[in-house]
Amino acid sequence: MDERAYAGNEHLDPTYVPGYDRKASTDPTEDVTALVAAGLHATHTLIDLGAGTGTFALAVAPLCRRVIAVDVSPVMLALLQQKVAAQQIANVEGVPGGFLTYQHQGELADFVYSRHALHHLPDFWKALALQRIAAMLKPGGVCYLRDLVFACEPGEIAQVIADWLAGAAAQAADGWTRAELETHIRTEYSTYTWLLEPMIAHAGFQIHHTQRDSPIYATYTCIKKA
Ligand SMILES: C[S@@+](CC[C@H](N)C(=O)[O-])C[C@H]1O[C@@H](n2cnc3c(N)ncnc32)[C@H](O)[C@@H]1O
C-alpha cells in the first residue's frame, strides 16, 4: 500500500505541521520513564516509527546510543531534523519511511517505540507492520506501542465515541476538535483491543504490560519472544 496516501493529509501539510507541537502538547516523560523501567540503557538502539516532529526521539536520545526516527511525512521529518540540528543532537537519525517500508540497517534494535501512528494502517497491514517490527528487534527486545485503540464491544462503541467527542478541544490550535476526531473515526483505522492484541501475539510478541488510560487509548509493552 502507499503509506503516504494513508498518513493523514494534515501530517503532510506544511501549514499544519509547525503548529503540531503546541496542539499535541505531548509530555514524553511517562514514556521515557517506562522505557528505562523496561531496561533501556546507554548502549541501546531505539527505532521510533511514525516519529512525527520528534518530541519523544529527542527526549530519549540522551539515554541511548542510537535513535532512528522514521516517518513517511517529509514535512514532519524536516521539522524533526531542524530540531536535531538546532539542539546539536548527534545520535538521532531522521529516516524517511514507514511501518511497511523502513529497511533497518546495522545491528538489530533493542527497542521499537511508536506513538499514535499505527492506526494509519488498516488491520491487514497492521499485522504485517507488527511482524516487521519484530524482525527489527533482537530476541527479548521491547516494542512499546501507544495508540488509539477501542477497549469496548461493538455494542458499546456509539457511547464510547460520543463520550470521546464530548471532550474534544474547542480550538484546533489547542487540541483535536470534534471535526478532527470525527475524521479520525471516519478515515483512519483505530481498531478494537480484542483485534490488536492477538495481532501483537501473532507477530511473535508477549504482551508484558497493558495500560488503558480510557476506552480510547492503550499502551502495550511487548517483548519479542526468543
Ligand atoms: C499523530 S502523529 C504522531 C507523531 C508522534 N509519534 C507523536 O506522538 O507526536 C502520526 C505520525 O505518523 C506518521 N505516519 C502515518 N502513517 C505512517 C506510516 N505508515 N509509517 C510511518 N509513519 C506514519 C505521520 O506522518 C505522523 O507524523
PDBQT file of the ligand as one rigid body, heavy atoms in Angstrom, charges set to zero:
ROOT
HETATM    1  C1  LIG A 301      -0.461  11.670  15.191  1.00  0.00    +0.000 C 
HETATM    2  S1  LIG A 301       1.158  11.776  14.549  1.00  0.00    +0.000 S 
HETATM    3  C2  LIG A 301       2.114  11.173  15.931  1.00  0.00    +0.000 C 
HETATM    4  C3  LIG A 301       3.540  11.638  15.878  1.00  0.00    +0.000 C 
HETATM    5  C4  LIG A 301       4.380  11.288  17.092  1.00  0.00    +0.000 C 
HETATM    6  N1  LIG A 301       4.576   9.866  17.221  1.00  0.00    +0.000 N 
HETATM    7  C5  LIG A 301       3.741  11.839  18.339  1.00  0.00    +0.000 C 
HETATM    8  O1  LIG A 301       3.325  11.061  19.188  1.00  0.00    +0.000 OA
HETATM    9  O2  LIG A 301       3.680  13.077  18.460  1.00  0.00    +0.000 OA
HETATM   10  C6  LIG A 301       1.213  10.396  13.432  1.00  0.00    +0.000 C 
HETATM   11  C7  LIG A 301       2.525  10.331  12.673  1.00  0.00    +0.000 C 
HETATM   12  O3  LIG A 301       2.566   9.069  11.986  1.00  0.00    +0.000 OA
HETATM   13  C8  LIG A 301       3.092   9.307  10.700  1.00  0.00    +0.000 C 
HETATM   14  N2  LIG A 301       2.646   8.185   9.859  1.00  0.00    +0.000 N 
HETATM   15  C9  LIG A 301       1.458   7.989   9.273  1.00  0.00    +0.000 A 
HETATM   16  N3  LIG A 301       1.431   6.833   8.618  1.00  0.00    +0.000 NA
HETATM   17  C10 LIG A 301       2.656   6.259   8.790  1.00  0.00    +0.000 A 
HETATM   18  C11 LIG A 301       3.262   5.062   8.337  1.00  0.00    +0.000 A 
HETATM   19  N4  LIG A 301       2.599   4.190   7.589  1.00  0.00    +0.000 N 
HETATM   20  N5  LIG A 301       4.527   4.796   8.698  1.00  0.00    +0.000 NA
HETATM   21  C12 LIG A 301       5.210   5.692   9.481  1.00  0.00    +0.000 A 
HETATM   22  N6  LIG A 301       4.699   6.849   9.919  1.00  0.00    +0.000 NA
HETATM   23  C13 LIG A 301       3.437   7.131   9.584  1.00  0.00    +0.000 A 
HETATM   24  C14 LIG A 301       2.548  10.652  10.307  1.00  0.00    +0.000 C 
HETATM   25  O4  LIG A 301       3.265  11.252   9.255  1.00  0.00    +0.000 OA
HETATM   26  C15 LIG A 301       2.682  11.409  11.613  1.00  0.00    +0.000 C 
HETATM   27  O5  LIG A 301       3.939  12.011  11.755  1.00  0.00    +0.000 OA
ENDROOT
TORSDOF 0
